[in-house]
Every structure is written in C-alpha cells, then in structure tokens.
Amino acid sequence: MTSEFNVLEHEMVPEHHLLSVDEQKAVLKGYGIKIDQLPKIRKSDPCVKVLEEIEDCEIKEGRVIKVVRINPVSGVSIAYRVVIRG
C-alpha cells in the first residue's frame, strides 16, 4: 500500500518514530512504568500506517512510538504511545 499523501510531512503533525525493542525497554525502565500505562495510538492511525511504509514492516500491537513536538516557545516535548488494535 502506497500513500499518495504522507501525513508525517504536514507541518501540523509532530515527528513520529518507531522505537526499537531495546529503546522501548529503556524508556519504560527509565520512567519506572509498565507498557499499559502509556497513552495509546491505534494501529489504524494514519501516522502508524506511514511509519509502516517507512520502516517497511508491520508495526504490531505493543510497540512504542516516540512523538516529538517542537514549539518555538516551549521547546521540544517528547511523548510515547503504545500501539493498540484498531
């Protein structure tokens, strides 16, 4: 499936990055949380679909996406989302 429009290139959409399994473990350990405590992002989300094309793999439930927002006033904000069914 090839998208005609890459939603990640839109100026209003923050950067999305698929974490490796090791990075995912480090983030959870660093925050002292379990994966089910992270905010969710659905597998059907357009950003996840584009990441699947970029990474050339299926992003399975339970993987973690890093979301980087850049704001000229408040600076850089990083959030993490766990991929869920849907």
PDB file of N, CA, C and O in Angstrom:
ATOM      1  N   MET A   1       0.844  -1.177   0.000  1.00  0.00           N
ATOM      2  CA  MET A   1       0.000   0.000   0.000  1.00  0.00           C
ATOM      3  C   MET A   1       0.891   1.243   0.000  1.00  0.00           C
ATOM      4  O   MET A   1       1.715   1.413   0.899  1.00  0.00           O
ATOM      5  N   THR A   2       0.739   2.079  -0.962  1.00  0.00           N
ATOM      6  CA  THR A   2       1.496   3.313  -1.050  1.00  0.00           C
ATOM      7  C   THR A   2       0.543   4.495  -0.912  1.00  0.00           C
ATOM      8  O   THR A   2      -0.428   4.625  -1.657  1.00  0.00           O
ATOM      9  N   SER A   3       0.845   5.348   0.057  1.00  0.00           N
ATOM     10  CA  SER A   3       0.003   6.517   0.284  1.00  0.00           C
ATOM     11  C   SER A   3       0.323   7.588  -0.736  1.00  0.00           C
ATOM     12  O   SER A   3       1.476   7.757  -1.134  1.00  0.00           O
ATOM     13  N   GLU A   4      -0.690   8.303  -1.153  1.00  0.00           N
ATOM     14  CA  GLU A   4      -0.475   9.443  -2.030  1.00  0.00           C
ATOM     15  C   GLU A   4      -0.042  10.651  -1.214  1.00  0.00           C
ATOM     16  O   GLU A   4       0.621  11.551  -1.730  1.00  0.00           O
ATOM     17  N   PHE A   5      -0.414  10.671   0.054  1.00  0.00           N
ATOM     18  CA  PHE A   5      -0.121  11.797   0.928  1.00  0.00           C
ATOM     19  C   PHE A   5       0.562  11.279   2.180  1.00  0.00           C
ATOM     20  O   PHE A   5       0.025  10.409   2.866  1.00  0.00           O
ATOM     21  N   ASN A   6       1.734  11.802   2.483  1.00  0.00           N
ATOM     22  CA  ASN A   6       2.452  11.419   3.692  1.00  0.00           C
ATOM     23  C   ASN A   6       2.077  12.396   4.800  1.00  0.00           C
ATOM     24  O   ASN A   6       2.545  13.535   4.824  1.00  0.00           O
ATOM     25  N   VAL A   7       1.235  11.941   5.707  1.00  0.00           N
ATOM     26  CA  VAL A   7       0.738  12.790   6.785  1.00  0.00           C
ATOM     27  C   VAL A   7       1.876  13.303   7.666  1.00  0.00           C
ATOM     28  O   VAL A   7       1.761  14.376   8.258  1.00  0.00           O
ATOM     29  N   LEU A   8       2.969  12.551   7.756  1.00  0.00           N
ATOM     30  CA  LEU A   8       4.083  12.969   8.599  1.00  0.00           C
ATOM     31  C   LEU A   8       4.822  14.191   8.043  1.00  0.00           C
ATOM     32  O   LEU A   8       5.586  14.835   8.763  1.00  0.00           O
ATOM     33  N   GLU A   9       4.598  14.506   6.780  1.00  0.00           N
ATOM     34  CA  GLU A   9       5.240  15.671   6.184  1.00  0.00           C
ATOM     35  C   GLU A   9       4.429  16.958   6.382  1.00  0.00           C
ATOM     36  O   GLU A   9       4.888  18.042   6.022  1.00  0.00           O
ATOM     37  N   HIS A  10       3.231  16.839   6.952  1.00  0.00           N
ATOM     38  CA  HIS A  10       2.402  18.023   7.189  1.00  0.00           C
ATOM     39  C   HIS A  10       2.980  18.816   8.352  1.00  0.00           C
ATOM     40  O   HIS A  10       3.413  18.240   9.350  1.00  0.00           O
ATOM     41  N   GLU A  11       2.985  20.130   8.221  1.00  0.00           N
ATOM     42  CA  GLU A  11       3.597  20.988   9.246  1.00  0.00           C
ATOM     43  C   GLU A  11       2.915  20.912  10.605  1.00  0.00           C
ATOM     44  O   GLU A  11       3.538  21.237  11.616  1.00  0.00           O
ATOM     45  N   MET A  12       1.660  20.493  10.658  1.00  0.00           N
ATOM     46  CA  MET A  12       0.940  20.426  11.930  1.00  0.00           C
ATOM     47  C   MET A  12       1.068  19.065  12.627  1.00  0.00           C
ATOM     48  O   MET A  12       0.594  18.900  13.751  1.00  0.00           O
ATOM     49  N   VAL A  13       1.702  18.097  11.968  1.00  0.00           N
ATOM     50  CA  VAL A  13       1.851  16.750  12.538  1.00  0.00           C
ATOM     51  C   VAL A  13       3.252  16.624  13.130  1.00  0.00           C
ATOM     52  O   VAL A  13       4.238  16.849  12.428  1.00  0.00           O
ATOM     53  N   PRO A  14       3.354  16.267  14.416  1.00  0.00           N
ATOM     54  CA  PRO A  14       4.675  16.129  15.028  1.00  0.00           C
ATOM     55  C   PRO A  14       5.418  14.910  14.462  1.00  0.00           C
ATOM     56  O   PRO A  14       4.821  14.042  13.825  1.00  0.00           O
ATOM     57  N   GLU A  15       6.714  14.867  14.706  1.00  0.00           N
ATOM     58  CA  GLU A  15       7.530  13.734  14.273  1.00  0.00           C
ATOM     59  C   GLU A  15       7.080  12.471  15.002  1.00  0.00           C
ATOM     60  O   GLU A  15       6.766  12.515  16.192  1.00  0.00           O
ATOM     61  N   HIS A  16       7.049  11.354  14.293  1.00  0.00           N
ATOM     62  CA  HIS A  16       6.742  10.050  14.880  1.00  0.00           C
ATOM     63  C   HIS A  16       7.888   9.109  14.539  1.00  0.00           C
ATOM     64  O   HIS A  16       8.343   9.063  13.397  1.00  0.00           O
ATOM     65  N   HIS A  17       8.356   8.352  15.544  1.00  0.00           N
ATOM     66  CA  HIS A  17       9.458   7.417  15.342  1.00  0.00           C
ATOM     67  C   HIS A  17       9.130   6.100  16.026  1.00  0.00           C
ATOM     68  O   HIS A  17       8.680   6.081  17.172  1.00  0.00           O
ATOM     69  N   LEU A  18       9.356   5.011  15.325  1.00  0.00           N
ATOM     70  CA  LEU A  18       9.175   3.687  15.917  1.00  0.00           C
ATOM     71  C   LEU A  18      10.419   3.360  16.727  1.00  0.00           C
ATOM     72  O   LEU A  18      11.532   3.394  16.201  1.00  0.00           O
ATOM     73  N   LEU A  19      10.237   3.041  18.009  1.00  0.00           N
ATOM     74  CA  LEU A  19      11.372   2.678  18.852  1.00  0.00           C
ATOM     75  C   LEU A  19      11.742   1.217  18.629  1.00  0.00           C
ATOM     76  O   LEU A  19      10.880   0.380  18.361  1.00  0.00           O
ATOM     77  N   SER A  20      13.020   0.924  18.743  1.00  0.00           N
ATOM     78  CA  SER A  20      13.455  -0.472  18.727  1.00  0.00           C
ATOM     79  C   SER A  20      12.996  -1.119  20.038  1.00  0.00           C
ATOM     80  O   SER A  20      12.609  -0.423  20.977  1.00  0.00           O
ATOM     81  N   VAL A  21      13.040  -2.421  20.095  1.00  0.00           N
ATOM     82  CA  VAL A  21      12.623  -3.121  21.311  1.00  0.00           C
ATOM     83  C   VAL A  21      13.520  -2.721  22.481  1.00  0.00           C
ATOM     84  O   VAL A  21      13.036  -2.545  23.599  1.00  0.00           O
ATOM     85  N   ASP A  22      14.822  -2.576  22.231  1.00  0.00           N
ATOM     86  CA  ASP A  22      15.747  -2.168  23.298  1.00  0.00           C
ATOM     87  C   ASP A  22      15.463  -0.744  23.774  1.00  0.00           C
ATOM     88  O   ASP A  22      15.488  -0.475  24.975  1.00  0.00           O
ATOM     89  N   GLU A  23      15.192   0.171  22.836  1.00  0.00           N
ATOM     90  CA  GLU A  23      14.849   1.546  23.207  1.00  0.00           C
ATOM     91  C   GLU A  23      13.562   1.572  24.015  1.00  0.00           C
ATOM     92  O   GLU A  23      13.440   2.317  24.987  1.00  0.00           O
ATOM     93  N   GLN A  24      12.604   0.751  23.601  1.00  0.00           N
ATOM     94  CA  GLN A  24      11.323   0.657  24.292  1.00  0.00           C
ATOM     95  C   GLN A  24      11.525   0.221  25.737  1.00  0.00           C
ATOM     96  O   GLN A  24      10.955   0.815  26.652  1.00  0.00           O
ATOM     97  N   LYS A  25      12.330  -0.807  25.942  1.00  0.00           N
ATOM     98  CA  LYS A  25      12.611  -1.299  27.301  1.00  0.00           C
ATOM     99  C   LYS A  25      13.296  -0.227  28.141  1.00  0.00           C
ATOM    100  O   LYS A  25      12.986  -0.062  29.321  1.00  0.00           O
ATOM    101  N   ALA A  26      14.230   0.503  27.526  1.00  0.00           N
ATOM    102  CA  ALA A  26      14.955   1.551  28.249  1.00  0.00           C
ATOM    103  C   ALA A  26      14.025   2.683  28.678  1.00  0.00           C
ATOM    104  O   ALA A  26      14.145   3.199  29.789  1.00  0.00           O
ATOM    105  N   VAL A  27      13.097   3.069  27.799  1.00  0.00           N
ATOM    106  CA  VAL A  27      12.146   4.136  28.131  1.00  0.00           C
ATOM    107  C   VAL A  27      11.260   3.707  29.297  1.00  0.00           C
ATOM    108  O   VAL A  27      11.082   4.462  30.252  1.00  0.00           O
ATOM    109  N   LEU A  28      10.709   2.506  29.222  1.00  0.00           N
ATOM    110  CA  LEU A  28       9.840   2.020  30.295  1.00  0.00           C
ATOM    111  C   LEU A  28      10.594   1.934  31.619  1.00  0.00           C
ATOM    112  O   LEU A  28      10.073   2.322  32.664  1.00  0.00           O
ATOM    113  N   LYS A  29      11.822   1.423  31.568  1.00  0.00           N
ATOM    114  CA  LYS A  29      12.630   1.322  32.773  1.00  0.00           C
ATOM    115  C   LYS A  29      12.975   2.709  33.309  1.00  0.00           C
ATOM    116  O   LYS A  29      12.925   2.943  34.516  1.00  0.00           O
ATOM    117  N   GLY A  30      13.327   3.627  32.406  1.00  0.00           N
ATOM    118  CA  GLY A  30      13.697   4.985  32.807  1.00  0.00           C
ATOM    119  C   GLY A  30      12.575   5.724  33.516  1.00  0.00           C
ATOM    120  O   GLY A  30      12.815   6.487  34.452  1.00  0.00           O
ATOM    121  N   TYR A  31      11.352   5.493  33.065  1.00  0.00           N
ATOM    122  CA  TYR A  31      10.194   6.138  33.692  1.00  0.00           C
ATOM    123  C   TYR A  31       9.600   5.296  34.823  1.00  0.00           C
ATOM    124  O   TYR A  31       8.736   5.765  35.565  1.00  0.00           O
ATOM    125  N   GLY A  32      10.063   4.061  34.950  1.00  0.00           N
ATOM    126  CA  GLY A  32       9.552   3.187  36.003  1.00  0.00           C
ATOM    127  C   GLY A  32       8.081   2.852  35.822  1.00  0.00           C
ATOM    128  O   GLY A  32       7.315   2.823  36.785  1.00  0.00           O
ATOM    129  N   ILE A  33       7.692   2.597  34.564  1.00  0.00           N
ATOM    130  CA  ILE A  33       6.286   2.298  34.268  1.00  0.00           C
ATOM    131  C   ILE A  33       6.175   1.008  33.464  1.00  0.00           C
ATOM    132  O   ILE A  33       7.159   0.484  32.943  1.00  0.00           O
ATOM    133  N   LYS A  34       4.947   0.519  33.384  1.00  0.00           N
ATOM    134  CA  LYS A  34       4.651  -0.645  32.545  1.00  0.00           C
ATOM    135  C   LYS A  34       4.035  -0.144  31.243  1.00  0.00           C
ATOM    136  O   LYS A  34       3.490   0.958  31.184  1.00  0.00           O
ATOM    137  N   ILE A  35       4.127  -0.952  30.221  1.00  0.00           N
ATOM    138  CA  ILE A  35       3.693  -0.541  28.892  1.00  0.00           C
ATOM    139  C   ILE A  35       2.226  -0.125  28.850  1.00  0.00           C
ATOM    140  O   ILE A  35       1.860   0.763  28.081  1.00  0.00           O
ATOM    141  N   ASP A  36       1.378  -0.757  29.671  1.00  0.00           N
ATOM    142  CA  ASP A  36      -0.047  -0.417  29.637  1.00  0.00           C
ATOM    143  C   ASP A  36      -0.354   0.931  30.290  1.00  0.00           C
ATOM    144  O   ASP A  36      -1.501   1.377  30.271  1.00  0.00           O
ATOM    145  N   GLN A  37       0.653   1.582  30.865  1.00  0.00           N
ATOM    146  CA  GLN A  37       0.467   2.905  31.454  1.00  0.00           C
ATOM    147  C   GLN A  37       0.711   4.028  30.444  1.00  0.00           C
ATOM    148  O   GLN A  37       0.447   5.196  30.732  1.00  0.00           O
ATOM    149  N   LEU A  38       1.214   3.672  29.269  1.00  0.00           N
ATOM    150  CA  LEU A  38       1.448   4.683  28.237  1.00  0.00           C
ATOM    151  C   LEU A  38       0.138   5.060  27.553  1.00  0.00           C
ATOM    152  O   LEU A  38      -0.787   4.250  27.486  1.00  0.00           O
ATOM    153  N   PRO A  39       0.058   6.296  27.042  1.00  0.00           N
ATOM    154  CA  PRO A  39      -1.084   6.655  26.199  1.00  0.00           C
ATOM    155  C   PRO A  39      -1.098   5.753  24.969  1.00  0.00           C
ATOM    156  O   PRO A  39      -0.074   5.179  24.600  1.00  0.00           O
ATOM    157  N   LYS A  40      -2.239   5.635  24.351  1.00  0.00           N
ATOM    158  CA  LYS A  40      -2.411   4.701  23.234  1.00  0.00           C
ATOM    159  C   LYS A  40      -2.426   5.422  21.890  1.00  0.00           C
ATOM    160  O   LYS A  40      -2.737   6.610  21.798  1.00  0.00           O
ATOM    161  N   ILE A  41      -2.077   4.660  20.844  1.00  0.00           N
ATOM    162  CA  ILE A  41      -2.249   5.097  19.465  1.00  0.00           C
ATOM    163  C   ILE A  41      -2.732   3.874  18.693  1.00  0.00           C
ATOM    164  O   ILE A  41      -2.142   2.799  18.799  1.00  0.00           O
ATOM    165  N   ARG A  42      -3.790   4.033  17.926  1.00  0.00           N
ATOM    166  CA  ARG A  42      -4.362   2.891  17.204  1.00  0.00           C
ATOM    167  C   ARG A  42      -3.509   2.508  16.000  1.00  0.00           C
ATOM    168  O   ARG A  42      -2.897   3.354  15.347  1.00  0.00           O
ATOM    169  N   LYS A  43      -3.489   1.213  15.729  1.00  0.00           N
ATOM    170  CA  LYS A  43      -2.763   0.677  14.587  1.00  0.00           C
ATOM    171  C   LYS A  43      -3.278   1.292  13.280  1.00  0.00           C
ATOM    172  O   LYS A  43      -2.542   1.377  12.297  1.00  0.00           O
ATOM    173  N   SER A  44      -4.535   1.716  13.274  1.00  0.00           N
ATOM    174  CA  SER A  44      -5.137   2.303  12.081  1.00  0.00           C
ATOM    175  C   SER A  44      -4.845   3.801  11.937  1.00  0.00           C
ATOM    176  O   SER A  44      -5.255   4.411  10.950  1.00  0.00           O
ATOM    177  N   ASP A  45      -4.144   4.402  12.903  1.00  0.00           N
ATOM    178  CA  ASP A  45      -3.811   5.820  12.833  1.00  0.00           C
ATOM    179  C   ASP A  45      -2.983   6.075  11.574  1.00  0.00           C
ATOM    180  O   ASP A  45      -2.073   5.304  11.270  1.00  0.00           O
ATOM    181  N   PRO A  46      -3.282   7.139  10.845  1.00  0.00           N
ATOM    182  CA  PRO A  46      -2.529   7.436   9.618  1.00  0.00           C
ATOM    183  C   PRO A  46      -1.016   7.535   9.837  1.00  0.00           C
ATOM    184  O   PRO A  46      -0.241   7.151   8.961  1.00  0.00           O
ATOM    185  N   CYS A  47      -0.594   8.040  10.980  1.00  0.00           N
ATOM    186  CA  CYS A  47       0.840   8.146  11.256  1.00  0.00           C
ATOM    187  C   CYS A  47       1.481   6.771  11.381  1.00  0.00           C
ATOM    188  O   CYS A  47       2.601   6.563  10.913  1.00  0.00           O
ATOM    189  N   VAL A  48       0.784   5.838  12.005  1.00  0.00           N
ATOM    190  CA  VAL A  48       1.298   4.471  12.133  1.00  0.00           C
ATOM    191  C   VAL A  48       1.380   3.820  10.754  1.00  0.00           C
ATOM    192  O   VAL A  48       2.350   3.126  10.451  1.00  0.00           O
ATOM    193  N   LYS A  49       0.375   4.041   9.928  1.00  0.00           N
ATOM    194  CA  LYS A  49       0.373   3.477   8.576  1.00  0.00           C
ATOM    195  C   LYS A  49       1.567   3.981   7.763  1.00  0.00           C
ATOM    196  O   LYS A  49       2.214   3.205   7.060  1.00  0.00           O
ATOM    197  N   VAL A  50       1.854   5.269   7.859  1.00  0.00           N
ATOM    198  CA  VAL A  50       3.002   5.820   7.124  1.00  0.00           C
ATOM    199  C   VAL A  50       4.307   5.281   7.696  1.00  0.00           C
ATOM    200  O   VAL A  50       5.229   4.979   6.937  1.00  0.00           O
ATOM    201  N   LEU A  51       4.406   5.154   9.021  1.00  0.00           N
ATOM    202  CA  LEU A  51       5.604   4.576   9.630  1.00  0.00           C
ATOM    203  C   LEU A  51       5.838   3.147   9.147  1.00  0.00           C
ATOM    204  O   LEU A  51       6.983   2.740   8.948  1.00  0.00           O
ATOM    205  N   GLU A  52       4.755   2.379   8.955  1.00  0.00           N
ATOM    206  CA  GLU A  52       4.899   1.023   8.436  1.00  0.00           C
ATOM    207  C   GLU A  52       5.530   1.042   7.050  1.00  0.00           C
ATOM    208  O   GLU A  52       6.359   0.190   6.729  1.00  0.00           O
ATOM    209  N   GLU A  53       5.143   2.003   6.239  1.00  0.00           N
ATOM    210  CA  GLU A  53       5.733   2.129   4.903  1.00  0.00           C
ATOM    211  C   GLU A  53       7.191   2.551   4.989  1.00  0.00           C
ATOM    212  O   GLU A  53       8.035   2.018   4.269  1.00  0.00           O
ATOM    213  N   ILE A  54       7.491   3.497   5.859  1.00  0.00           N
ATOM    214  CA  ILE A  54       8.871   3.982   6.015  1.00  0.00           C
ATOM    215  C   ILE A  54       9.775   2.867   6.532  1.00  0.00           C
ATOM    216  O   ILE A  54      10.870   2.655   6.010  1.00  0.00           O
ATOM    217  N   GLU A  55       9.311   2.155   7.560  1.00  0.00           N
ATOM    218  CA  GLU A  55      10.105   1.083   8.180  1.00  0.00           C
ATOM    219  C   GLU A  55      10.060  -0.212   7.370  1.00  0.00           C
ATOM    220  O   GLU A  55      10.838  -1.135   7.612  1.00  0.00           O
ATOM    221  N   ASP A  56       9.140  -0.269   6.409  1.00  0.00           N
ATOM    222  CA  ASP A  56       8.944  -1.458   5.572  1.00  0.00           C
ATOM    223  C   ASP A  56       8.676  -2.707   6.424  1.00  0.00           C
ATOM    224  O   ASP A  56       9.246  -3.774   6.195  1.00  0.00           O
ATOM    225  N   CYS A  57       7.792  -2.537   7.409  1.00  0.00           N
ATOM    226  CA  CYS A  57       7.397  -3.665   8.262  1.00  0.00           C
ATOM    227  C   CYS A  57       6.043  -3.360   8.889  1.00  0.00           C
ATOM    228  O   CYS A  57       5.603  -2.212   8.950  1.00  0.00           O
ATOM    229  N   GLU A  58       5.400  -4.425   9.352  1.00  0.00           N
ATOM    230  CA  GLU A  58       4.148  -4.249  10.070  1.00  0.00           C
ATOM    231  C   GLU A  58       4.465  -3.856  11.505  1.00  0.00           C
ATOM    232  O   GLU A  58       5.285  -4.497  12.163  1.00  0.00           O
ATOM    233  N   ILE A  59       3.820  -2.808  11.987  1.00  0.00           N
ATOM    234  CA  ILE A  59       4.001  -2.394  13.379  1.00  0.00           C
ATOM    235  C   ILE A  59       2.932  -3.105  14.198  1.00  0.00           C
ATOM    236  O   ILE A  59       1.740  -2.830  14.060  1.00  0.00           O
ATOM    237  N   LYS A  60       3.368  -4.006  15.037  1.00  0.00           N
ATOM    238  CA  LYS A  60       2.447  -4.836  15.811  1.00  0.00           C
ATOM    239  C   LYS A  60       2.007  -4.127  17.086  1.00  0.00           C
ATOM    240  O   LYS A  60       2.642  -3.183  17.557  1.00  0.00           O
ATOM    241  N   GLU A  61       0.888  -4.624  17.627  1.00  0.00           N
ATOM    242  CA  GLU A  61       0.399  -4.106  18.904  1.00  0.00           C
ATOM    243  C   GLU A  61       1.491  -4.283  19.955  1.00  0.00           C
ATOM    244  O   GLU A  61       2.215  -5.278  19.953  1.00  0.00           O
ATOM    245  N   GLY A  62       1.597  -3.307  20.849  1.00  0.00           N
ATOM    246  CA  GLY A  62       2.588  -3.386  21.919  1.00  0.00           C
ATOM    247  C   GLY A  62       3.885  -2.661  21.602  1.00  0.00           C
ATOM    248  O   GLY A  62       4.724  -2.486  22.486  1.00  0.00           O
ATOM    249  N   ARG A  63       4.066  -2.236  20.355  1.00  0.00           N
ATOM    250  CA  ARG A  63       5.265  -1.456  20.008  1.00  0.00           C
ATOM    251  C   ARG A  63       5.057  -0.016  20.459  1.00  0.00           C
ATOM    252  O   ARG A  63       3.923   0.434  20.621  1.00  0.00           O
ATOM    253  N   VAL A  64       6.154   0.700  20.660  1.00  0.00           N
ATOM    254  CA  VAL A  64       6.076   2.065  21.173  1.00  0.00           C
ATOM    255  C   VAL A  64       6.532   3.055  20.099  1.00  0.00           C
ATOM    256  O   VAL A  64       7.549   2.861  19.434  1.00  0.00           O
ATOM    257  N   ILE A  65       5.747   4.116  19.957  1.00  0.00           N
ATOM    258  CA  ILE A  65       6.028   5.202  19.032  1.00  0.00           C
ATOM    259  C   ILE A  65       6.447   6.426  19.855  1.00  0.00           C
ATOM    260  O   ILE A  65       5.784   6.794  20.825  1.00  0.00           O
ATOM    261  N   LYS A  66       7.547   7.042  19.453  1.00  0.00           N
ATOM    262  CA  LYS A  66       8.020   8.276  20.085  1.00  0.00           C
ATOM    263  C   LYS A  66       7.474   9.449  19.272  1.00  0.00           C
ATOM    264  O   LYS A  66       7.638   9.495  18.052  1.00  0.00           O
ATOM    265  N   VAL A  67       6.828  10.392  19.950  1.00  0.00           N
ATOM    266  CA  VAL A  67       6.249  11.561  19.293  1.00  0.00           C
ATOM    267  C   VAL A  67       7.015  12.798  19.783  1.00  0.00           C
ATOM    268  O   VAL A  67       7.057  13.089  20.979  1.00  0.00           O
ATOM    269  N   VAL A  68       7.618  13.515  18.828  1.00  0.00           N
ATOM    270  CA  VAL A  68       8.432  14.688  19.166  1.00  0.00           C
ATOM    271  C   VAL A  68       7.732  15.934  18.643  1.00  0.00           C
ATOM    272  O   VAL A  68       7.544  16.107  17.439  1.00  0.00           O
ATOM    273  N   ARG A  69       7.352  16.797  19.580  1.00  0.00           N
ATOM    274  CA  ARG A  69       6.713  18.060  19.213  1.00  0.00           C
ATOM    275  C   ARG A  69       7.708  19.190  19.433  1.00  0.00           C
ATOM    276  O   ARG A  69       8.371  19.251  20.469  1.00  0.00           O
ATOM    277  N   ILE A  70       7.808  20.083  18.458  1.00  0.00           N
ATOM    278  CA  ILE A  70       8.720  21.215  18.566  1.00  0.00           C
ATOM    279  C   ILE A  70       7.894  22.494  18.555  1.00  0.00           C
ATOM    280  O   ILE A  70       7.115  22.746  17.636  1.00  0.00           O
ATOM    281  N   ASN A  71       8.084  23.296  19.603  1.00  0.00           N
ATOM    282  CA  ASN A  71       7.341  24.532  19.764  1.00  0.00           C
ATOM    283  C   ASN A  71       8.337  25.672  19.958  1.00  0.00           C
ATOM    284  O   ASN A  71       9.230  25.567  20.799  1.00  0.00           O
ATOM    285  N   PRO A  72       8.205  26.747  19.206  1.00  0.00           N
ATOM    286  CA  PRO A  72       9.176  27.843  19.340  1.00  0.00           C
ATOM    287  C   PRO A  72       9.175  28.493  20.724  1.00  0.00           C
ATOM    288  O   PRO A  72      10.169  29.101  21.121  1.00  0.00           O
ATOM    289  N   VAL A  73       8.086  28.372  21.450  1.00  0.00           N
ATOM    290  CA  VAL A  73       8.002  28.985  22.779  1.00  0.00           C
ATOM    291  C   VAL A  73       8.451  28.024  23.872  1.00  0.00           C
ATOM    292  O   VAL A  73       9.284  28.375  24.707  1.00  0.00           O
ATOM    293  N   SER A  74       7.901  26.814  23.870  1.00  0.00           N
ATOM    294  CA  SER A  74       8.184  25.876  24.956  1.00  0.00           C
ATOM    295  C   SER A  74       9.293  24.879  24.649  1.00  0.00           C
ATOM    296  O   SER A  74       9.712  24.131  25.533  1.00  0.00           O
ATOM    297  N   GLY A  75       9.771  24.857  23.420  1.00  0.00           N
ATOM    298  CA  GLY A  75      10.873  23.959  23.075  1.00  0.00           C
ATOM    299  C   GLY A  75      10.398  22.591  22.618  1.00  0.00           C
ATOM    300  O   GLY A  75       9.340  22.459  22.002  1.00  0.00           O
ATOM    301  N   VAL A  76      11.195  21.574  22.927  1.00  0.00           N
ATOM    302  CA  VAL A  76      10.917  20.214  22.474  1.00  0.00           C
ATOM    303  C   VAL A  76      10.168  19.451  23.557  1.00  0.00           C
ATOM    304  O   VAL A  76      10.517  19.507  24.736  1.00  0.00           O
ATOM    305  N   SER A  77       9.137  18.742  23.133  1.00  0.00           N
ATOM    306  CA  SER A  77       8.342  17.914  24.035  1.00  0.00           C
ATOM    307  C   SER A  77       8.298  16.504  23.445  1.00  0.00           C
ATOM    308  O   SER A  77       7.972  16.325  22.272  1.00  0.00           O
ATOM    309  N   ILE A  78       8.626  15.509  24.262  1.00  0.00           N
ATOM    310  CA  ILE A  78       8.626  14.118  23.797  1.00  0.00           C
ATOM    311  C   ILE A  78       7.555  13.346  24.544  1.00  0.00           C
ATOM    312  O   ILE A  78       7.424  13.448  25.764  1.00  0.00           O
ATOM    313  N   ALA A  79       6.797  12.577  23.791  1.00  0.00           N
ATOM    314  CA  ALA A  79       5.763  11.714  24.370  1.00  0.00           C
ATOM    315  C   ALA A  79       5.915  10.316  23.748  1.00  0.00           C
ATOM    316  O   ALA A  79       6.500  10.159  22.677  1.00  0.00           O
ATOM    317  N   TYR A  80       5.388   9.334  24.430  1.00  0.00           N
ATOM    318  CA  TYR A  80       5.446   7.966  23.935  1.00  0.00           C
ATOM    319  C   TYR A  80       4.042   7.409  23.891  1.00  0.00           C
ATOM    320  O   TYR A  80       3.228   7.686  24.772  1.00  0.00           O
ATOM    321  N   ARG A  81       3.755   6.620  22.863  1.00  0.00           N
ATOM    322  CA  ARG A  81       2.440   5.999  22.674  1.00  0.00           C
ATOM    323  C   ARG A  81       2.635   4.528  22.381  1.00  0.00           C
ATOM    324  O   ARG A  81       3.544   4.149  21.642  1.00  0.00           O
ATOM    325  N   VAL A  82       1.784   3.700  22.959  1.00  0.00           N
ATOM    326  CA  VAL A  82       1.832   2.264  22.669  1.00  0.00           C
ATOM    327  C   VAL A  82       0.774   1.970  21.600  1.00  0.00           C
ATOM    328  O   VAL A  82      -0.345   2.477  21.665  1.00  0.00           O
ATOM    329  N   VAL A  83       1.144   1.150  20.625  1.00  0.00           N
ATOM    330  CA  VAL A  83       0.254   0.801  19.548  1.00  0.00           C
ATOM    331  C   VAL A  83      -0.751  -0.237  20.034  1.00  0.00           C
ATOM    332  O   VAL A  83      -0.382  -1.252  20.624  1.00  0.00           O
ATOM    333  N   ILE A  84      -2.047   0.041  19.773  1.00  0.00           N
ATOM    334  CA  ILE A  84      -3.108  -0.890  20.144  1.00  0.00           C
ATOM    335  C   ILE A  84      -3.907  -1.259  18.902  1.00  0.00           C
ATOM    336  O   ILE A  84      -3.778  -0.634  17.849  1.00  0.00           O
ATOM    337  N   ARG A  85      -4.731  -2.283  19.048  1.00  0.00           N
ATOM    338  CA  ARG A  85      -5.593  -2.734  17.947  1.00  0.00           C
ATOM    339  C   ARG A  85      -6.578  -1.640  17.583  1.00  0.00           C
ATOM    340  O   ARG A  85      -6.979  -0.829  18.417  1.00  0.00           O
ATOM    341  N   GLY A  86      -6.947  -1.641  16.349  1.00  0.00           N
ATOM    342  CA  GLY A  86      -7.991  -0.697  15.953  1.00  0.00           C
ATOM    343  C   GLY A  86      -7.651   0.086  14.722  1.00  0.00           C
ATOM    344  O   GLY A  86      -8.445   0.917  14.280  1.00  0.00           O
TER     345      GLY A  86
END
